[in-house]
Amino acid sequence: MKPFLIWPFLFSLAAAQDKKKETDPLENLKLPGIKINLGERSVDIKSTVCLDEGSLEFIACTKGTKEHESVIAIQAKPSHIHTALLLLGAKAGHPAIRRVEGEGDDERWIDLPPKGSPISVSLVINDKDGKPVERPITDFLERSTYGEDLTKEEKTKAKSRLKTFLFAGSHLHGEGDGPKTYLADRSGSVISLSTFGDELLCLPEVYGQENHALMWHLNSTHLPKVDSEIILRLRPQVKKEPSKK
């Protein structure tokens, strides 16, 4: 996704900022369903639990799209989450893609793995006393074994792949000079476990549906009941640049 998508938001910030007060301009940024936590350098997204059991291909989707295979659904636009991550210093890359290189007899398809800034994913859920508790997304997933007898070490190694997602940034699609469509806004692919090629966040490698060794199912032990409202928290794993004096 091109950085120019955030300019309308930044222009509105500049216009709204009170020059008499030393406040951070991001406080005036309005992204529905999203909160940018400057101190913690994280993005919080209002979410709803949409599964209590079953196989998964997504961590998060937009409402009305892929709830039957996702842990949570969100109402916020993926393009707005993209903007929030950019404002915290994360860099968008691209999902896994295939493209043609060369011409004529030298023409060939090449596969490009996904790329982008690393992002940690967690869910914030109230405990029995109503106190918010942040849990890593790995607490809510189990590897599907399909009859395999996995050791504890193998299960731990499999889960370690889920500690970091990439800020792939979906794609802009459209012809000519007119407005472009942010594909994740249309498809609902927010955070994927399988590779679809239009997701906002994805795993660092390519994961196909046919590879059972890379499939996951929901562990709802710590998850509230379906339709409960919780928080999806994204933390860009980038160093904060020192402020200029």
N, C-alpha and C positions, 0 to 999 in steps of 0.2 A: 504494500500500500504506500502511496506517495505521501510525504510529510505535509503537502499542501492541504490535506483534509483538515488539519487542526487550525489553519489560519482563521476561519470564521470565529472559532472559539477564542483564540488569542486576541483578536481585534476587539471582541466584546469585553474581554478582561481589561484591556487598556482603557477603554472608554469608561468603564465602571469604577476603576480604581480611584480612591480618594487620596489626592496627593498630600493632604495634611496629616494622614495617618500612615504609620509604617506597618502596613498589613501585607500579608502575602497575597498577590493577585489571584492565586488559585482558589482562595476562599470564595470568590465571586463566580467561579465556574459552575454552571448548572448542567449536570449530565444525569438525566432521570434514572433512578435506581442504582446510582453509583456514588461512592464517597471516596475521595482521595485522602489518605492519611499521610500528611507530610512528615510528621515525626517518626512514624514507623516505616515510612516509604512503602506503603502498600495501597492496594485498591480493593475496596469492599463492594460487593455486588449483591443486592437483595435477591434471594433465591428461594425456591420452593422444592421440597423433597417430592420426587415423582415416582419412586420405586421402593418396594420393600424386599424384593427378591428378583433374581433373573440375571441373564447374561448382559454384558455391557459393551458398547462400542464408543460411548461418550462418558465423560465426567459431567459436562454441562451442555445443554442445548437451549435454544429460545423456546418460549411457550408456544404450544401448538405445532411442534415439529417432530422431535425424536424422543419424546418422553418414555416410550416403551423400551429404550435401550440406553437411558441416561440416568445418572444419580439424581441430578437436580435440573430444574428449568429456571430460566431467568426471563425478566421482561425487558431489561436493558438491551440496547442495540450493541451488537458486537463491535461495530465501528466506533461507538462511544468508548467502549472498553479499550480499544486500540489507542484512541486519543489519550486516555488516562495513563496508559502504560508509557506512551511517548513522553508525556509530561514529567514522568518520574525517571527519565533517562534511558529507558529500554529502547532497543533498536529492533525494528521489524525486519524479518527476512522473507522467507517464502515457504509454503508447504512443499512436500515432495512433488516434483514435476518431471514430465518427460518432454523433451523437445528434439527437434530435428537439427542436425548439424551437417554441413557439407552440401554439395550439389551433385546431381547426376549420379554416376556410379559410386561416388564417394559419400552419398547421403546415408545417414544412419541416425537411429534414435539413441539418445543418451538419457540416463536417469540421474536426476539431481536430488540428493537427499535434502530434507528440510533444514532450514537454518533460521537463526534469530537469537535474541538475547535469552538466557536461561531464566525461567520463572518458576518459583515454588508455588504449589497449590495446596490450600487447606480449607477446611470448613470450620466456621465458628458456630457453636451450638450451646444453648443454655443447659447447664447441669440441673440436677434435681432441686437445687436451691435458687435457680434462676440466674446463676452467675455464668457469663459467657466463657466458654472454653474453646480454645483453638486446637484442632486436631489435624495432623497431616492427612492428605487424601489417601495415603496407604492404609490408614485405619479402616477404610470403608471398602476395600477391595481384596479379593482373594483370587489366586490363579486357578483357572479351570483346568483340572488334571485329565479329564476324559479317560479315567481308568488307570492313569499312570500312578505309580507309587513313588511320590516325591519325598525326598528327605527334607528335614527342616532347613538345611543349608540351601537346598535348591529353591525352596519357597522364598527364603530371605533374599536370595540373589535375584529372583524374578521380581520381587517387590522393589528392589533397589532401582530398577529401571524407571520407576514411577516417581522418583524423588524430584526430578527436574523435567519440566516441559519447555518447549521452545516457543518464543513469540514469532510464529510464522507469519501472521498478519493477513491471512486469506489472500484474495486477489481483487483488483478492480477490473470490472468487465464492461465493455461498451465500445461502440464504433464511433468514429468521427470526433468532433469537438464537443459533443453534448455531454450531459452528466453521466458519470460512470456508476455502476452498481457494485457495492461492496458485497461480494458473494456470500459471506457468512451471514449478513443481514437477511439474505433471501433464503438460504438453506437451513439456517439454525445451527450450524456446526461451530460451537464455541470452543470446547476443549475435547479433543478426540483421543481415543485409545487405538482405534484402527485408522488407517490412512485413507482419506477421502480426497484430499487435494484442495479443499476450500476452507479449512478450519482456521480459527484465530490462533489457538494454541495446540501444539501436537507434541508427540514424543520424538526424541532425537533420531530415530530410525524409521524405516518403512515397515509397517505392520499390516499384513493382509488378512482378510477374513478367513482364508482357507488354512492359515497356519494356527492350528489349535494350541500350540505351545505358547502363543502370545495372546490368548483370549483370557478375558477376566469376567468374574461375576461379583455381584454385590454382597458385601458383608454388612448387614444392617444392625450389628450389635450396638453400636454407638449412635445410630441414626434415629432421629425422631420419626414419628409416623408420617405416612404420605400426606401431602398438603401442608405440612408444617413449614413455617418460614424460618430460614436460616441465612447465614452469610457465607458467600464464597469469597475467600481472600486470596489475592494474587500479590506475590512479592517479587519484583524484579531483582535478580541477583547481579546487580551492577553497582560499582563503587560510586558514591556521591562525589561529584566534583567539588573541590574546595571553592568557597566563595571568594570573589575578587574584592579586594579592599581598595 
